[in-house]
Amino acid sequence: MPIQIHDPKRLLESLCALPRETGWVEFKENKFNEDSVGQYVSSLANSAMFDGEDAAYLVFGVRNEDHAVVGTTVDLLGETVGNESFILWLNKYLDPHISVSVESLDYNGSRVEILHRPWISPAC
């Protein structure tokens, strides 16, 4: 069962306030490729576990250089791989098997998608 983030706006603001990307947070604008996303999620999840973080995040709609929210055209819940939804495909084929969830939000008129893999219930 997907775990929802209690306050996605607050979470986004705290991630954007980080001085740089980390092993457990990655920012993207519009670049989407299902295989790349799968590799990012695996890598971020491993880093989060080793760094003692509660979750790993792949955030679409944030510019990497300055962490400005610029919005995205990526729609993770609407993406498909073959005849399957992307999220179902991703959860099915990640190895080792981990489950990921998606939060979509409007942040001051900009669409943001947060793909997250929580280790425990998120604090935000």
C-alpha positions as CSV (number, residue, x, y, z in Angstrom):
1,M,0.0,0.0,0.0
2,P,1.4,3.4,-1.0
3,I,2.4,5.7,1.9
4,Q,1.3,9.3,1.4
5,I,3.3,12.2,2.5
6,H,1.4,14.2,5.1
7,D,2.5,17.6,3.9
8,P,4.0,17.5,0.4
9,K,4.5,21.2,0.1
10,R,6.5,21.3,3.3
11,L,8.5,18.3,2.2
12,L,9.2,20.0,-1.1
13,E,10.4,23.2,0.6
14,S,12.7,21.2,2.9
15,L,14.2,19.3,0.0
16,C,14.7,22.4,-2.0
17,A,16.4,24.1,1.0
18,L,19.2,21.4,0.9
19,P,22.5,22.9,-0.2
20,R,22.8,20.3,-3.0
21,E,21.5,17.0,-4.1
22,T,22.3,14.1,-1.8
23,G,22.6,10.4,-2.3
24,W,18.9,10.1,-1.3
25,V,17.5,13.2,-3.1
26,E,17.7,13.9,-6.9
27,F,16.0,16.8,-8.8
28,K,14.9,16.6,-12.4
29,E,12.9,18.9,-14.6
30,N,11.3,17.1,-17.5
31,K,13.7,14.3,-18.4
32,F,11.8,11.0,-18.0
33,N,13.0,7.5,-19.1
34,E,11.5,4.5,-17.3
35,D,14.8,2.6,-17.1
36,S,16.7,5.7,-15.8
37,V,14.1,6.3,-13.2
38,G,14.3,2.7,-12.0
39,Q,18.1,3.0,-11.7
40,Y,17.7,6.3,-9.8
41,V,15.2,4.9,-7.4
42,S,17.3,1.9,-6.6
43,S,20.4,4.0,-6.0
44,L,18.5,6.6,-4.0
45,A,16.9,4.0,-1.8
46,N,20.2,2.3,-1.1
47,S,21.8,5.6,-0.2
48,A,18.9,6.6,2.1
49,M,19.2,3.3,3.9
50,F,23.0,3.6,4.4
51,D,22.7,7.3,5.4
52,G,20.0,6.5,8.0
53,E,17.4,8.7,6.2
54,D,13.6,8.0,6.4
55,A,13.1,8.0,2.7
56,A,14.5,8.5,-0.8
57,Y,13.2,11.1,-3.2
58,L,13.3,11.7,-6.9
59,V,11.6,15.1,-7.5
60,F,10.4,16.2,-11.0
61,G,9.8,19.9,-11.5
62,V,12.9,21.3,-9.6
63,R,16.0,22.7,-11.3
64,N,19.1,21.0,-10.1
65,E,21.4,24.0,-10.2
66,D,19.5,26.2,-7.8
67,H,16.6,24.1,-6.6
68,A,14.1,26.5,-8.0
69,V,10.6,25.0,-8.5
70,V,10.1,25.3,-12.3
71,G,7.4,22.7,-12.9
72,T,7.3,19.6,-15.0
73,T,5.3,18.0,-17.7
74,V,6.1,14.5,-16.3
75,D,3.0,12.7,-15.0
76,L,4.3,9.7,-13.2
77,L,0.8,8.3,-12.5
78,G,-0.1,8.7,-16.2
79,E,3.1,7.3,-17.7
80,T,2.9,3.8,-19.1
81,V,5.3,1.0,-20.1
82,G,3.7,-1.2,-22.7
83,N,0.2,-1.7,-21.4
84,E,1.1,-1.2,-17.7
85,S,1.1,1.9,-15.6
86,F,4.7,3.0,-15.0
87,I,4.3,2.9,-11.2
88,L,3.0,-0.7,-11.3
89,W,5.8,-1.7,-13.7
90,L,8.4,0.0,-11.5
91,N,7.1,-1.6,-8.3
92,K,7.0,-5.0,-10.1
93,Y,10.5,-5.0,-11.6
94,L,12.7,-3.3,-9.1
95,D,15.3,-5.7,-7.8
96,P,15.6,-6.0,-4.9
97,H,11.8,-5.6,-4.7
98,I,10.9,-2.2,-3.1
99,S,7.7,-0.2,-3.3
100,V,7.6,3.4,-4.4
101,S,4.8,6.0,-4.1
102,V,4.1,9.2,-6.0
103,E,2.9,12.5,-4.7
104,S,1.7,15.1,-7.3
105,L,1.3,18.7,-6.2
106,D,0.7,22.2,-7.5
107,Y,3.3,24.5,-6.0
108,N,2.5,28.1,-6.7
109,G,1.1,27.1,-10.1
110,S,3.9,24.7,-11.0
111,R,3.3,20.9,-11.2
112,V,5.7,18.9,-9.1
113,E,6.0,15.1,-8.9
114,I,7.7,13.4,-6.0
115,L,8.6,9.8,-6.4
116,H,9.5,8.5,-2.9
117,R,10.5,5.3,-1.2
118,P,9.8,5.6,2.5
119,W,11.7,3.4,5.0
120,I,9.4,4.3,7.8
121,S,6.3,6.5,7.9
122,P,7.4,10.0,6.6
123,A,7.7,12.8,9.1
124,C,6.3,15.4,6.6
